[in-house]
Amino acid sequence: MKVTHRLLLSSCVAALGIAAPAAAQSTDAAAEDRSASSNAIVVTATRREQTLQEVPVAVSVVSGELLDNSGVSGVDQISQAVPSVTFTQGNNENNSSLNIRGIGTNVFSSGVEPSVSIVFDDVVMARAGQGFQDFIDVQRIEVLRGPQSTLFGKNASAGVVSVTTKDATDYLSGEFDAMYAEGNEYQVRGSVSGPITEGVAARVSGFYKQFDGMSDNLFNGDTYNGYEAWGVRGKVQIEATDNFSLEFIGDYRNSVSTPTFVLAKVLNPTVAEVNKPLEIDLTNTDVNVNTPPRSDSEQWGAQMNAEYLFGNDFVLNSTTAVRSYDFQNNIDVDATPALAPPADRSYFLWDLNKGTNNLTQYSQELRLESPDLGGFDFLIGAFAYHVDLDSTFQRRWVQRNAAGNVVPRSGQFSSNNKTTNLAAFVSGNVYLGDLNLFGGLRVLHEKLEWSVLRDPADVVVTGDIALPGAAGQAADFSGSASDTAVTGNIGARYDFGAGNVYASYARGYKGAGVNTAFASLEGTEPVEPETVDAFEVGAKVSTWDDVFSVNLALFYTQYQNYQAQAQRPNDITFELANAGEISTKGVEIETVFQPSKLTTFRLGATYMDAKIDEFPGGPCYSGQTEAQGCVNDAQDLSGADLPNAPEFRLTGFARQTVPFGDSSPVDGFVQGNFSYQSSVQFALDQNPLARLDDYWLVNASIGIESKDDNYSISLFVRNLFDQNLPQALSYSTAGGGRLTAQTWRNQERYFGLQGRFSF
């Protein structure tokens, strides 16, 4: 039965936890014995169930157990466990992004998709904000590095983060854990699973978490950069017949948070003076603002998975899904407590910067998977996808004119973006003894539609006047663009007993995007689709019992028409552009060493060189002179660093169980994990103020657990060495020029207690 089959796979995955790059299916008996070993990790990176060491794709796997042990509780923290991933935190979840191998998409426009696709239980999230979910009941996470457009198709030009949640059990079981930490942070999670009737099993899970925050507001004593969130997920799995099974999944999540940037450097002395006694530097975590920040989101999803076995083990899979995502936020952009604009006109009040997103998406995928047909197999499929996204925005400034009079300006706009994607794909393997040839092809057609409405008379407050520039001009227009593209991959893998080597080429694609932002005007043209050529060679070596494994990947990837966002000097608006050609190349290595059941070591390292190869008309940074390369507000960015693409990243995990003797019902354990990254540049325009130094993050815990693994309790510390650096930096000309930073929970050292119980 399918439920039992999945339980066996889940047990195999949970046995090991994290692993590393990967590679395709083998037909010899030795490979089958190997995949049946107790430490084998099953993945679905090629949309088939295979062991990690077989799949010819660079993929990192993190188990739910390792996520818990490492303190990784959401997608935004996955970089702490996977060295090829970085996270760029914005002032809300929609302005945040993941990078893989230095490539990601961080833009404000709702008409642009992310380069890194986040997938939950085979359903792609249309926008990054949907994907930054909390981890509840996670079986494993697969991070596929490099373009995955052939099989995952949608917005996967840089890679995929695929989250698989736990299946229902055919016996009564449950898992519960709770955590409390300094700062009045706590979290409770739980799940119950079991049979309903013959052939029907269900699993229900949920979580609640809250954190007061870490940014004190000097203006009113409130605390920001905190959150309160809760969510539930339910699964019902039905074995209708021996050949046919159904799975229904529903989830709901609600989040209320107070994310806001903090000041790291101020160039305007008036702004610095009004913010006293705030200590403004890179270690600052506090604010002094008169308008509370707010960021609320609500989302739900429903899906049905069907599986039918026929013929000689042919498998037909169907995934039907609908998702809804509603979001709203506001932030005090001027970052001051001022209630009136200053007499010297050195800055204006900007307390209202509010937006909403209402997104609905539908998707349908069919896949037909063949068995081994005598030296070859195949997988064919079709994919249909539609997204409808409504956005609104309000902005209000209060400033003084030359005569010293207070002038309030405001405006509103709304936009709609629709994307429809239809695709067909095929992949296959040919087995020639120890040599495996593999490849695939995807043909897609995509249509992008947009509309913008802005009435200058539609001010936020009666008596205001329209905003200056494009933001205050009338706009009532619509447009569309369509494209047909072909992506694919081809490669070979060779087994040599203790391991294998592979080489591959892949063509990636991300559809056109349009800048439906606040200052959009008629005539707005979409940016071109992003295309990718990726070359990779890898090797995987492991001992027969998988006590030790090492996985190596060398990669070179070049992007054409990379979609990026930047700001011209003295312009508060952001432009969306194709940043010419960019490339990323480097080497990745991940190892796992388990000398005994009591000891585990894991280490991952990535060296990469992610650069802009060609962008002659790139934006200058504020204050950049002609001698520094800025001519007519443009500079040649060829050879410049890509944003948030560190040259070197390192992650590691170690755990040692300490036996207390046969007579004791419990054993002790000590464990720790760390991550390191070299310095990074956060600005596409290469503003020297937006460069962040390298830093280490070290976490540790000590505790006891029952010998049957049914309960445990531990004391933990995050950021053991108190590395007080922000998560991201951004320079803005607003307020006369300032550098802002995004704080994060691990920016300061804190202690906590965690307990777990299962049955």
Beta strands, then each sheet from edge to edge (+ up, - down):
strand 1: 42-43
strand 2: 50-51
strand 3: 59-63
strand 4: 85-88
strand 5: 97-100
strand 6: 116-120
strand 7: 123-124
strand 8: 138-145
strand 9: 159-165
strand 10: 173-181
strand 11: 185-197
strand 12: 200-211
strand 13: 215-216
strand 14: 223-224
strand 15: 227-239
strand 16: 244-257
strand 17: 262-266
strand 18: 294-310
strand 19: 314-330
strand 20: 349-369
strand 21: 376-400
strand 22: 406-432
strand 23: 435-454
strand 24: 465-466
strand 25: 475-495
strand 26: 499-510
strand 27: 530-542
strand 28: 548-560
strand 29: 563-566
strand 30: 575-578
strand 31: 581-596
strand 32: 599-614
strand 33: 618-619
strand 34: 634-635
strand 35: 648-658
strand 36: 666-677
strand 37: 680-681
strand 38: 691-692
strand 39: 695-706
strand 40: 711-718
strand 41: 728-732
strand 42: 738-742
strand 43: 750-758
sheet 1: 1+ 2-
sheet 2: 3+ 8- 9+ 6+ 7-
sheet 3: 4+ 5-
sheet 4: 24+ 22+ 21- 20+ 19- 18+ 16- 15+ 12- 11+ 10- 43+ 40- 39+ 36- 35+ 32- 31+ 28- 27+ 26- 25+ 23-
sheet 5: 13+ 14-
sheet 6: 17+ 42- 41+
sheet 7: 29+ 30-
sheet 8: 33+ 34-
sheet 9: 37+ 38-
end
